[in-house]
Amino acid sequence: MELKLNRPICFFDLETTGTDITKDRIVEISILKVFPNGNKESKTWLVNPERPIPPQSTTFHGIDDAKVANEPTFKELSHQVYNMIKDSDLAGYNSDRFDIPLLAEELLRADVDFDMKNRVTVDVQTIFHKKEERTLSAAFKFYCGQILENAHSAEADVNATYEILKSQLDRYDDLENDMKLLSEFTTRKKAVDFAGFIALDDDGNEIFTFGKHKGAKVEEILEKEPGYFGWIQNADFPLYTKKVLTAIKLRKLNNKLV
């Protein structure tokens, strides 16, 4: 089954120096862009993370310091990456919890004003976990009947993810071939920022999900304790979380002026 698309969708995968969204860096990124007419465009970049790659990460994805020593930095690649994804929805394997948050951090560090307005995300891993509870290699074998060669290479993983989603649509009659509905199905929680520090309650209000103000409305805390905003901005929170919090604060100020 081919995807029914109203706009392009970019399947992408990252290999990184580690798993900390705020501190780790990309060493490889692969993007497969699928257009509504069925055409595809793909690009893979090795990236110099400007820091040593830990041996345990090299063991996982096979990329060491020597391999990326002469490759461009993410900042040098950032506009190419952004231009490829800017008009697209996003999809990946565990992408909602890792790849998209980390990519957002890298883009914001490179001064690219990335956000998720007017786009949806589809996390193929969530479909798999809700239906079968296995890994990417097992998913590829289960859905596509093939062995995933070169697992943990970004290009192999991203192409396997694309093929898995198509096979999932063939297998499950209750899955709609619609990116917005797939996004809703694969969304684990109503997070406002990628990292989940700010979420929506049942009434659609932004609330904090951590610390002493867990469960409290963000606007109310910013009103009662304005110093909390400054503390978050100066602490080691993801850049996208800080951006979302700033937008909420500006919205509240603008509402006061109206």
NORGI-V107275 format. One line per field, one symbol per residue. ss: DSSP state (H for helix, E for strand, C for the rest). phi: phi as a letter, one per 20 degrees, with the letter a starting at -180 (. if undefined). psi: psi as a letter, one per 40 degrees, with the letter a starting at -180 (. if undefined). A space follows every 10 residues. Layout:
ss->???
phi->???
psi->???
This chain:
ss->CCCCCCCCEE EEEEEECCCC CCCCCEEEEE EEEECCCCCE EEEEEECECC CCCCHHHHHH HCCCHHHHCC CCEHHHHHHH HHHHHCCCEE EECCHHHHHH HHHHHHHHHC CCCCCCCCCC EEEHHHHHHH HCCCCHHHHH HHHHCCCCCC CCCHHHHHHH HHHHHHHHHH HCCCCCCCHH HHHHHHCCCC ECCCCCCEEE CCCCCEEECC HHHCCCEHHH HHHHCCHHHH HHHHCCCCHH HHHHHHHHHH HHHHHHHC
phi->.efecebfcd ebbddcfrde fedecfdbcc cdedegenfc ccbccecefm afeggfffgf dnddgffdgd efffgfegff ffffdfdcfc badmffecff gffgfffffe meeebdfmbd ccefffgfff ecmbefffff ffedmceefl gmegffffff ffffgfffff fdfeeeebff fffffefebe feeffnfccd efenefcfdb mfdgneffff ffffcgffff fffeeeegff ffffffffff ffffffff
psi->hihhheiihh hiiihieaeh dddiihehhh hhhhideeii hihhhihhef iihidddddd eehidddede iiidddeddd ddddedeiii iahfddecdd ddddddddde fhghiehfii ihhddddddd ddgaiddddd dddefihhif iehddddddd dddddddddd dhdehhghdd dddddehdig idideedhih adeeihiiei aefheihddd ddddgdeddd dddeifiidd dddddddddd ddddddd.
